[in-house]
Amino acid sequence: MKATIWHHPRCSKSRAALALLHAAGADVTVIDYVKTPPTADDLARLYARAGLTPRQGLRGDAPPLADDTILAAMAADPTIIERPLVETERGVVLARPPELVRRIL
């Protein structure tokens, strides 16, 4: 099974999700989203597949903002993206907790 993880190596949840993917034998593409930020369109697609709103993918609290404003802010500053996002052919999850990755394996 192929999987893509939007990963931050300093994040314990992201490292745990990556370990679960490897343990499941997935062929994993790892994208360090801080070094290679997703575009607003990438994020919109991922959240739509996950059944999440952009606000649900945002770290911390934010004032009420339109989805496109949140997506643009995330693309400009990827450190505000809640992590990790994991995608397989079965779907996308925001793997917090990391065990949620099992839903799409």
Secondary structure as UniProt FT lines:
FT   STRAND          2..7
FT   TURN            9..10
FT   HELIX           12..23
FT   TURN            24..25
FT   STRAND          27..32
FT   TURN            33..35
FT   HELIX           40..50
FT   HELIX           54..57
FT   HELIX           67..76
FT   HELIX           78..80
FT   STRAND          85..88
FT   TURN            89..90
FT   STRAND          91..94
FT   HELIX           98..104
//
